[in-house]
Amino acid sequence: MSKDWNKGVTLALEGPGKFSTISTIREASWALIEDWPLEDGDALDKALLALEQAMKGKKSAEAARLAFIAAAHEAAIEIKE
């Protein structure tokens, strides 16, 4: 199962208007662990679990991507469509 996403997620992790694109499950995992503005949250926990499961081939990369986007919404991080 691919660990790359078909479509990256472009979001303002470093502050308003400072966008970066996350394109892989590994990049998303590091972003949640190292750069995320929240330390706790239901969507954050679900995203971490979904990313781990996707790395192990137990969940699709797209499901992990959607969980990552939900965590970004929970953290009020701006996403560029």
N, C-alpha and C positions, 0 to 999 in steps of 0.2 A: 504494500500500500504506500502511495506517495506521501512524503512528508512536506511537500510543497503545496501551496494553495494555488488554485486556478486563478484567483484574483487576490492581490495583496490588500491589506487593510492600511489605509493612510490615516494617521491620527496624530494629534498634537500632544505627544508625550512630554516634551520638554517645556511646555507652556503654550499659551494662546498664539496661534499662527506659526508655530515651529513644528512643521509636519515631518514625519518620517514614515516610511512604508515597511510594514512587517509582511514578509512573504512566505515564511516557513513556520512549521510547528516549533522548531528549535528557537527561532527568533522570538516567537510569541511567548514561549516559556521564560526566556531570559527577561523579556520586557515585564512580565508579570512579577517575576522574582526580584529584579534589580531596580526597575524604573517606575513601578506602579505607585500612584499617590495614596492608595488605600492599603492597609495591611489586613483588613478583615472585610468580608462581604460574601453573601450567598453566591452571587454571580462569579465573583473571583474564585471561590472554592470550586464551583462547578467548572469553570474554565480550566483551572489547574488539573482537575481530574480528567476532563475531556482531552486535554493536550497529552497527558500521560497515557491515556488509553489509545489515542491516535498513534503515538510513538510505538506502542506495542502491537498495533494493527487490530485493536479491538473496537475501534471507532473510526469513522471516516474523517479525513482531513477537513472536509466541509463542515461536519458537525463541530469539530474543534474550532474552526474559524468562526462559526456562529456563536459559540460559547465565549470566545475571545471578544467579539463585538459586544455581546451582552455585558461582559465585565467592564468594557470601556464606557458603555452607557451608565452603568451603576456608579462608576468613578467620575462621571461628568466630564469625560475626555472628549474633546471635539474630534469628530471623524469626518474626513473629506470623502464624499462619494464620487 
